[in-house]
Amino acid sequence: MNSQLERHGISQRALDIADKVEDFVRTQVVPFEGDPRCGAHGPSDDLGNELKALARSAGVMTPHILEDGGHLTQRETAAVLIRSGLSPLGPLACHTCAPDEGNMFLLGKVASPELKERFLPRMIDGSMRSAFFMTEPADEGGAGSDPSMMLTSCKMDGNHWIINGRKTYITGADGAGMGIIMAKSDDGACMFLVDLPAPAIRIERVLDTIDSSMPGGHSVIAIDNLRVPADQMLGASGEGFKYAQVRLAPARLSHCMRWLGTCVRANEIASDYANRRMAFGKPLVDHEGVGFMLAENLMDLKQAELMTYWCADVLDRGEQGGAESSMTKVAVSEALMRVADRCVQCMGGQGVTSDTIVEQVFREIRAFRIYDGPTEVHKWSLAKKIKRDWKTENAG
């Protein structure tokens, strides 16, 4: 799926990595898509470990992080992560999945040398999963799309911080070996790195959700008097939101990369079906109602690709990319929803079965429109920016 778009501004080394990842996903990961270890709460750790062992053997484990510890550019990362997404299991196998990919990026940028040495090697080699604890239960008035509503508290006690609160929709907490917890001190938001499992962090339940691609599912968590050494705070007290911004735009964009790859594959399956399936004396693709949907898919996929690489370039210039990543997340998630829906429709009854990944892709993309910020929140944020920019331009 090498496109001309990829070849601009991407080293041959990164293109070779992307090709290697695509070959691995198509030949070694795809056969596992019907594995019974893929459950309602995501692939089991047993399956994940088996896939990661294959990735290590193939030399594609955490492929966007180089042997010297360096990181591919965001444009190069896009070329690689899109390919890893060609199967819903690909990001798990290659260790490019959420929340690990975003957590590794954050630690690489802001963690102390000691914390990097303690946590990063096991994350990069795929031997440890992680979780990001931010969202809180809505019925308690906690933080969701508005992180300023955070209720989880942290207070100093000697050379430790004491954390109390509840979290929800915490992806991968069940089975994770490390967590990044956001809590609020008198100074503001804070971030802590903690070892998991921990007696003071209790999984109340794993939620039954529409998506099923992420190991460990999404959990409701209770944190009861968790003691964390002061040197396991990222930065200083009150700097948590600043560090969240470091992670935010790249993590949003990584979601777009992975799910774009998945929808490329779903469209391949739907196109193959439409060309093979006969109805009313000719292949389905020759009926305009079907052929036009597949044509529209090509347009939406290309627009999603263009937006993804555009935002990657913004981040590569060193810009924070908040507005650009919001636009990209909305445009890509909505375009991919249309693609996934058309794939199901083109395949008729076959499209709603688990005989192919198309049905799962539809569910996953529906969830993608909500996590990392619902479409409406991003539009609201962009509208506020329009107003701020107007005021600045018309001041005086």
ROKE-874663 format. One line per 2 residues: number of its first residue (from 1); their letters; for each residue x, y, z of C-alpha. Coordinates in nm, 2 decimals, padded with zeros to 4 digits, always signed. Example, Ala and Ser with C-alpha at 12.3 -4.5 7.8 and 13.67 -1.06 7.14 Angstrom:
// ROKE-874663
1> AS> +01.23,-00.45,+00.78 | +01.37,-00.11,+00.71
This chain:
// ROKE-874663
1> MN> +00.00,+00.00,+00.00 | +00.30,+00.23,-00.06
3> SQ> +00.16,+00.56,-00.18 | +00.34,+00.85,-00.35
5> LE> +00.23,+01.07,-00.06 | +00.46,+00.86,+00.17
7> RH> +00.76,+00.91,-00.04 | +00.79,+01.28,+00.03
9> GI> +00.99,+01.37,+00.34 | +01.03,+01.01,+00.45
11> SQ> +01.37,+00.84,+00.46 | +01.43,+00.51,+00.28
13> RA> +01.50,+00.35,+00.61 | +01.15,+00.44,+00.74
15> LD> +00.99,+00.32,+00.41 | +01.17,-00.01,+00.45
17> IA> +01.05,-00.04,+00.81 | +00.69,+00.03,+00.69
19> DK> +00.72,-00.23,+00.41 | +00.85,-00.49,+00.66
21> VE> +00.56,-00.41,+00.90 | +00.30,-00.45,+00.63
23> DF> +00.45,-00.79,+00.52 | +00.45,-00.91,+00.88
25> VR> +00.09,-00.80,+00.95 | -00.05,-00.94,+00.63
27> TQ> +00.13,-01.28,+00.64 | +00.17,-01.35,+01.02
29> VV> -00.09,-01.15,+01.20 | -00.40,-01.18,+00.98
31> PF> -00.43,-01.56,+01.03 | -00.49,-01.49,+01.41
33> EG> -00.79,-01.27,+01.35 | -01.04,-01.55,+01.41
35> DP> -00.85,-01.68,+01.72 | -01.09,-01.76,+02.01
37> RC> -00.85,-01.57,+02.24 | -00.99,-01.25,+02.10
39> GA> -01.27,-01.18,+02.35 | -01.52,-00.91,+02.43
41> HG> -01.26,-00.73,+02.65 | -00.99,-00.75,+02.39
43> PS> -00.72,-01.00,+02.29 | -00.59,-01.21,+02.58
45> DD> -00.24,-01.15,+02.71 | -00.16,-01.50,+02.61
47> LG> -00.24,-01.42,+02.25 | -00.07,-01.08,+02.27
49> NE> +00.25,-01.24,+02.40 | +00.24,-01.50,+02.11
51> LK> +00.20,-01.22,+01.86 | +00.48,-01.01,+02.01
53> AL> +00.71,-01.31,+02.00 | +00.65,-01.33,+01.63
55> AR> +00.71,-00.96,+01.59 | +01.04,-00.98,+01.77
57> SA> +01.15,-01.26,+01.54 | +01.05,-01.06,+01.24
59> GV> +01.23,-00.75,+01.37 | +00.91,-00.53,+01.38
61> MT> +00.86,-00.49,+01.76 | +00.80,-00.12,+01.84
63> PH> +00.92,-00.03,+01.49 | +00.89,+00.34,+01.52
65> IL> +01.14,+00.36,+01.80 | +01.49,+00.30,+01.67
67> ED> +01.77,+00.09,+01.82 | +01.96,+00.39,+01.95
69> GG> +01.64,+00.51,+02.13 | +01.56,+00.77,+01.87
71> HL> +01.20,+00.81,+01.74 | +01.10,+00.83,+01.37
73> TQ> +00.95,+01.16,+01.27 | +00.57,+01.19,+01.29
75> RE> +00.55,+01.16,+00.91 | +00.76,+00.85,+00.92
77> TA> +00.57,+00.72,+01.21 | +00.25,+00.76,+01.01
79> AV> +00.39,+00.54,+00.73 | +00.47,+00.27,+00.98
81> LI> +00.16,+00.28,+01.21 | -00.08,+00.29,+00.91
83> RS> +00.07,-00.04,+00.80 | +00.05,-00.19,+01.15
85> GL> -00.32,-00.11,+01.15 | -00.39,-00.34,+00.85
87> SP> -00.52,-00.58,+01.11 | -00.70,-00.50,+01.43
89> LG> -00.43,-00.72,+01.59 | -00.14,-00.55,+01.42
91> PL> -00.09,-00.27,+01.67 | -00.09,-00.52,+01.95
93> AC> +00.16,-00.75,+01.78 | +00.40,-00.46,+01.68
95> HT> +00.35,-00.28,+02.01 | +00.22,+00.04,+01.84
97> CA> -00.12,+00.03,+02.01 | -00.29,+00.26,+02.26
99> PD> -00.23,+00.35,+02.53 | +00.13,+00.21,+02.52
101> EG> +00.24,+00.41,+02.22 | +00.13,+00.74,+02.37
103> NM> +00.27,+00.65,+02.71 | +00.61,+00.56,+02.56
105> FL> +00.62,+00.89,+02.37 | +00.54,+01.09,+02.69
107> LG> +00.80,+00.92,+02.90 | +01.06,+00.96,+02.63
109> KV> +00.99,+01.34,+02.63 | +00.94,+01.43,+02.99
111> AS> +01.05,+01.15,+03.23 | +01.36,+01.18,+03.44
113> PE> +01.66,+00.96,+03.34 | +01.59,+00.74,+03.64
115> LK> +01.22,+00.69,+03.55 | +01.31,+00.62,+03.19
117> ER> +01.56,+00.36,+03.29 | +01.31,+00.20,+03.52
119> FL> +01.01,+00.18,+03.29 | +01.09,+00.24,+02.92
121> PR> +01.30,-00.06,+02.83 | +01.02,-00.30,+02.93
123> MI> +00.77,-00.10,+02.75 | +00.97,-00.07,+02.43
125> DG> +01.06,-00.44,+02.42 | +00.69,-00.53,+02.46
127> SM> +00.73,-00.72,+02.79 | +00.51,-00.48,+02.98
129> RS> +00.17,-00.31,+02.90 | +00.07,+00.02,+03.05
131> AF> -00.24,+00.23,+03.12 | -00.32,+00.60,+03.14
133> FM> -00.55,+00.69,+03.43 | -00.73,+01.02,+03.36
135> TE> -01.11,+00.99,+03.29 | -01.34,+00.97,+03.59
137> PA> -01.71,+00.86,+03.64 | -01.96,+01.10,+03.50
139> DE> -02.22,+01.03,+03.76 | -01.98,+01.16,+04.02
141> GG> -01.91,+01.48,+03.83 | -01.55,+01.38,+03.75
143> AG> -01.32,+01.46,+03.46 | -01.41,+01.35,+03.11
145> SD> -01.37,+01.57,+02.80 | -01.31,+01.85,+03.05
147> PS> -01.00,+01.75,+03.25 | -01.03,+02.06,+03.48
149> MM> -01.32,+01.87,+03.65 | -01.07,+01.62,+03.80
151> LT> -01.17,+01.49,+04.14 | -00.89,+01.24,+04.21
153> SC> -00.67,+01.40,+04.48 | -00.31,+01.38,+04.57
155> KM> -00.16,+01.52,+04.90 | +00.20,+01.52,+05.03
157> DG> +00.28,+01.30,+05.32 | +00.65,+01.32,+05.40
159> NH> +00.84,+01.21,+05.09 | +00.53,+01.04,+04.94
161> WI> +00.21,+01.15,+04.77 | -00.12,+01.00,+04.88
163> IN> -00.37,+00.95,+04.59 | -00.74,+00.89,+04.63
165> GR> -01.02,+00.88,+04.37 | -01.20,+00.68,+04.10
167> KT> -01.13,+00.64,+03.73 | -01.32,+00.49,+03.45
169> YI> -01.27,+00.38,+03.08 | -00.91,+00.30,+03.17
171> TG> -00.78,+00.11,+02.87 | -00.56,-00.19,+02.94
173> AD> -00.55,-00.15,+03.32 | -00.63,-00.52,+03.36
175> GA> -00.30,-00.68,+03.31 | -00.08,-00.37,+03.29
177> GM> +00.26,-00.35,+03.46 | +00.28,+00.03,+03.48
179> GI> +00.03,+00.32,+03.50 | +00.04,+00.70,+03.46
181> IM> -00.21,+00.85,+03.70 | -00.34,+01.20,+03.68
183> AK> -00.46,+01.36,+04.01 | -00.51,+01.71,+04.15
185> SD> -00.30,+01.87,+04.42 | -00.34,+02.22,+04.57
187> DG> -00.11,+02.34,+04.28 | -00.32,+02.18,+04.00
189> AC> -00.29,+01.86,+03.80 | -00.01,+01.61,+03.86
191> MF> +00.11,+01.30,+03.69 | +00.26,+00.99,+03.86
193> LV> +00.42,+00.67,+03.73 | +00.32,+00.37,+03.94
195> DL> +00.39,+00.00,+03.93 | +00.09,-00.23,+03.86
197> PA> -00.08,-00.42,+04.00 | -00.09,-00.24,+04.33
199> PA> -00.31,-00.33,+04.64 | -00.44,+00.03,+04.66
201> IR> -00.55,+00.03,+04.30 | -00.86,-00.19,+04.26
203> IE> -01.03,-00.29,+03.93 | -01.40,-00.27,+04.02
205> RV> -01.51,-00.41,+03.68 | -01.42,-00.43,+03.32
207> LD> -01.68,-00.25,+03.11 | -01.87,-00.42,+02.83
209> TI> -01.81,-00.18,+02.54 | -01.88,-00.18,+02.16
211> DS> -01.51,-00.21,+02.08 | -01.29,-00.52,+02.14
213> SM> -00.94,-00.46,+02.00 | -00.75,-00.34,+02.31
215> PG> -00.60,-00.59,+02.56 | -00.75,-00.56,+02.91
217> GH> -01.06,-00.38,+02.79 | -01.17,-00.06,+02.96
219> SV> -01.20,-00.07,+03.35 | -01.36,+00.12,+03.63
221> IA> -01.09,+00.18,+03.89 | -01.09,+00.27,+04.26
223> ID> -00.77,+00.43,+04.41 | -00.76,+00.41,+04.79
225> NL> -00.47,+00.58,+04.97 | -00.21,+00.49,+04.71
227> RV> +00.13,+00.59,+04.84 | +00.37,+00.70,+04.56
229> PA> +00.73,+00.82,+04.62 | +00.78,+01.18,+04.53
231> DQ> +01.04,+01.10,+04.27 | +00.78,+00.91,+04.07
233> ML> +00.60,+01.24,+03.98 | +00.65,+01.36,+03.63
235> GA> +00.79,+01.71,+03.66 | +00.66,+01.92,+03.94
237> SG> +00.33,+01.96,+04.12 | +00.07,+02.14,+03.91
239> EG> +00.24,+02.06,+03.58 | +00.02,+01.77,+03.48
241> FK> -00.19,+01.95,+03.22 | +00.13,+02.07,+03.05
243> YA> +00.26,+01.72,+03.02 | -00.08,+01.59,+02.91
245> QV> -00.05,+01.84,+02.61 | +00.28,+01.68,+02.52
247> RL> +00.10,+01.34,+02.48 | -00.23,+01.47,+02.35
249> AP> -00.18,+01.57,+01.99 | +00.06,+01.28,+01.89
251> AR> -00.17,+01.03,+02.06 | -00.48,+01.16,+01.88
253> LS> -00.28,+01.14,+01.55 | -00.16,+00.78,+01.62
255> HC> -00.52,+00.67,+01.65 | -00.59,+00.82,+01.31
257> MR> -00.29,+00.63,+01.17 | -00.38,+00.29,+01.30
259> WL> -00.75,+00.31,+01.22 | -00.68,+00.44,+00.87
261> GT> -00.48,+00.12,+00.80 | -00.76,-00.09,+00.94
263> CV> -01.02,+00.08,+00.71 | -00.79,+00.04,+00.41
265> RA> -00.80,-00.34,+00.48 | -01.18,-00.34,+00.54
267> NE> -01.22,-00.17,+00.20 | -01.00,-00.43,+00.04
269> IA> -01.22,-00.70,+00.18 | -01.54,-00.52,+00.07
271> SD> -01.40,-00.46,-00.28 | -01.30,-00.82,-00.32
273> YA> -01.65,-00.93,-00.22 | -01.82,-00.69,-00.46
275> NR> -01.61,-00.81,-00.75 | -01.67,-01.18,-00.67
277> RM> -02.03,-01.18,-00.57 | -02.28,-01.21,-00.85
279> AF> -02.63,-01.06,-00.83 | -02.89,-01.00,-01.11
281> GK> -02.65,-01.13,-01.38 | -02.34,-00.93,-01.30
283> PL> -02.09,-00.87,-01.02 | -02.21,-00.64,-00.74
285> VD> -01.94,-00.38,-00.82 | -02.11,-00.33,-01.16
287> HE> -02.43,-00.21,-00.98 | -02.39,+00.16,-00.93
289> GV> -02.54,+00.14,-00.58 | -02.24,-00.07,-00.47
291> GF> -01.97,+00.06,-00.71 | -02.04,+00.42,-00.61
293> ML> -02.00,+00.33,-00.24 | -01.66,+00.18,-00.30
295> AE> -01.56,+00.49,-00.51 | -01.66,+00.71,-00.22
297> NL> -01.45,+00.50,+00.01 | -01.14,+00.57,-00.20
299> MD> -01.21,+00.94,-00.17 | -01.26,+00.93,+00.20
301> LK> -00.95,+00.71,+00.25 | -00.74,+00.95,+00.05
303> QA> -00.87,+01.25,+00.24 | -00.80,+01.08,+00.57
305> EL> -00.45,+01.00,+00.45 | -00.39,+01.36,+00.35
307> MT> -00.51,+01.50,+00.68 | -00.30,+01.25,+00.88
309> YW> +00.02,+01.34,+00.70 | -00.06,+01.71,+00.71
311> CA> -00.09,+01.70,+01.09 | +00.22,+01.49,+01.12
313> DV> +00.41,+01.76,+00.93 | +00.27,+02.03,+01.18
315> LD> +00.41,+01.83,+01.47 | +00.74,+01.77,+01.30
317> RG> +00.79,+02.14,+01.27 | +00.78,+02.15,+01.65
319> EQ> +00.44,+02.31,+01.68 | +00.20,+02.18,+01.96
321> GG> -00.06,+02.11,+01.70 | -00.37,+02.12,+01.92
323> AE> -00.61,+02.27,+01.67 | -00.46,+02.08,+01.38
325> SS> -00.49,+01.75,+01.57 | -00.85,+01.83,+01.66
327> MT> -00.93,+01.89,+01.30 | -00.76,+01.58,+01.19
329> KV> -00.92,+01.36,+01.46 | -01.27,+01.48,+01.36
331> AV> -01.21,+01.46,+00.98 | -01.04,+01.12,+00.99
333> SE> -01.28,+00.95,+01.24 | -01.59,+01.08,+01.06
335> AL> -01.44,+00.98,+00.72 | -01.35,+00.63,+00.84
337> MR> -01.69,+00.59,+00.99 | -01.84,+00.64,+00.65
339> VA> -01.59,+00.39,+00.50 | -01.66,+00.13,+00.76
341> DR> -02.04,+00.17,+00.72 | -02.02,+00.14,+00.34
343> CV> -01.80,-00.17,+00.37 | -02.07,-00.34,+00.58
345> QC> -02.35,-00.22,+00.34 | -02.16,-00.35,+00.03
347> MG> -02.12,-00.69,+00.18 | -02.49,-00.72,+00.30
349> GQ> -02.55,-01.00,+00.54 | -02.18,-01.11,+00.52
351> GV> -02.08,-00.77,+00.64 | -02.25,-00.81,+00.98
353> TS> -02.09,-01.15,+01.06 | -01.76,-01.21,+01.22
355> DT> -01.65,-01.41,+00.92 | -01.43,-01.11,+00.82
357> IV> -01.30,-00.82,+01.02 | -01.54,-00.57,+00.86
359> EQ> -01.80,-00.61,+01.13 | -01.54,-00.55,+01.40
361> VF> -01.39,-00.25,+01.21 | -01.74,-00.09,+01.21
363> RE> -01.76,-00.12,+01.59 | -01.41,+00.00,+01.65
365> IR> -01.44,+00.31,+01.44 | -01.77,+00.39,+01.61
367> AF> -01.59,+00.40,+01.94 | -01.30,+00.60,+01.78
369> RI> -01.54,+00.88,+01.72 | -01.57,+00.92,+02.10
371> YD> -01.24,+00.84,+02.26 | -00.96,+01.10,+02.26
373> GP> -01.24,+01.35,+02.25 | -01.58,+01.33,+02.08
375> TE> -01.63,+01.50,+01.75 | -01.85,+01.76,+01.91
377> VH> -01.59,+01.86,+02.18 | -01.33,+01.91,+01.91
379> KW> -01.57,+02.13,+01.71 | -01.65,+02.33,+02.02
381> SL> -01.28,+02.38,+02.09 | -01.22,+02.49,+01.73
383> AK> -01.51,+02.73,+01.74 | -01.36,+02.89,+02.06
385> KI> -01.03,+02.93,+01.87 | -01.21,+03.10,+01.58
387> KR> -01.36,+03.35,+01.83 | -01.02,+03.41,+02.00
389> DW> -00.85,+03.46,+01.67 | -01.12,+03.70,+01.56
391> KT> -01.08,+03.91,+01.88 | -00.70,+03.92,+01.83
393> EN> -00.73,+04.03,+01.47 | -00.99,+04.30,+01.55
395> AG> -00.84,+04.43,+01.88 | -00.83,+04.81,+01.90
